[in-house]
């Protein structure tokens, strides 16, 4: 049951970050993206955030580290894909990496801080 809760909170983090991302994309027509961009971001962001958590959970000792891992994994993978596919100029990819990271980090930090006991295994400490 604990894994379902962890996955649920990661989904919540990604959904909240996606809301912020949606608002930013609506601010200017130049930033517009197809609507399925957001549903894909929720689906793949949740999967990759959970995978990142699973891979690094033995090393995660603080809620800050948990939030960083959950957010950085999908952000880095997404922007790496854009860089490889040459969707954007390299400097834009790195700018968007940091912007997307911080959009998702804010809700991640507060959720991971509130539910630290859920995300950090006492056995690994």
C-alpha positions in Angstrom: 0.0 0.0 0.0 2.9 2.4 0.7 4.0 2.2 -3.0 0.5 3.2 -4.1 0.7 6.2 -1.8 4.1 7.1 -3.1 3.0 6.9 -6.7 -0.1 8.9 -5.9 1.9 11.7 -4.3 4.3 11.7 -7.3 1.2 11.9 -9.6 -0.1 14.9 -7.5 3.3 16.6 -7.7 3.4 16.2 -11.5 -0.2 17.4 -11.8 0.4 20.5 -9.8 3.6 21.3 -11.7 1.6 20.7 -15.0 -0.9 23.3 -13.9 1.8 25.8 -13.4 3.3 24.8 -16.8 -0.1 25.2 -18.4 -0.5 28.7 -17.0 2.9 29.7 -18.3 2.2 28.2 -21.8 -1.1 30.3 -21.9 0.7 33.6 -21.2 1.9 34.1 -24.7 0.8 32.5 -28.1 4.5 32.0 -28.8 4.6 29.5 -25.9 1.5 27.6 -27.1 1.7 23.8 -27.3 -0.8 21.2 -28.3 -3.2 20.1 -25.5 -1.9 16.5 -25.5 1.5 17.9 -24.4 0.1 18.2 -20.9 -1.5 14.8 -20.7 1.7 13.3 -21.9 3.6 15.3 -19.3 1.4 14.0 -16.6 1.7 10.4 -17.7 5.4 10.3 -18.5 6.4 12.7 -15.7 4.7 10.4 -13.2 6.4 7.3 -14.6 9.8 8.8 -14.8 9.5 10.6 -11.4 8.6 7.3 -9.8 11.4 5.4 -11.6 13.9 8.1 -10.5 12.6 7.7 -6.9 13.0 3.9 -7.1 16.5 4.1 -8.5 17.8 6.6 -6.0 15.7 6.0 -2.9 18.6 4.3 -1.0 20.5 7.6 -1.2 17.6 9.9 -0.4 18.0 11.1 3.2 16.1 14.4 3.2 12.8 15.6 1.8 14.8 18.1 -0.3 16.7 15.2 -2.0 13.4 13.3 -2.6 11.8 16.4 -4.2 14.9 17.1 -6.3 15.0 13.5 -7.6 11.3 13.2 -8.4 11.4 16.5 -10.4 14.9 16.4 -11.9 14.5 12.9 -13.4 11.7 13.7 -15.8 12.9 17.2 -16.5 16.4 16.1 -17.5 15.0 13.2 -19.6 12.5 15.4 -21.4 15.0 18.1 -22.3 17.6 15.6 -23.3 15.0 14.1 -25.7 14.4 17.6 -27.1 18.1 18.2 -27.5 18.7 14.9 -29.3 15.7 15.5 -31.6 16.9 19.1 -32.2 13.5 20.6 -31.4 15.1 23.7 -30.0 18.4 25.5 -29.9 20.8 24.0 -27.2 20.6 27.2 -25.0 16.8 27.1 -25.1 16.9 23.4 -24.0 19.0 24.3 -21.0 16.8 27.3 -20.2 13.7 25.2 -20.3 15.3 22.5 -18.2 15.7 25.0 -15.4 12.3 26.6 -15.9 10.5 23.2 -15.9 12.5 22.0 -13.0 11.5 25.0 -10.8 7.8 24.8 -11.9 7.6 21.3 -10.6 10.0 21.7 -7.7 7.9 24.0 -5.6 4.9 21.6 -5.1 7.3 18.7 -4.9 9.3 20.2 -2.0 6.2 21.0 0.1 4.6 17.6 -0.5 7.8 15.7 0.2 8.5 17.8 3.3 4.9 17.2 4.6 5.1 13.4 3.9 8.8 12.8 4.6 8.1 9.6 6.5 6.3 8.2 3.5 9.2 8.8 1.1 12.3 8.1 3.2 12.9 4.5 4.2 14.2 4.4 7.8 16.0 1.1 7.1 18.3 2.7 4.5 19.4 5.4 7.0 
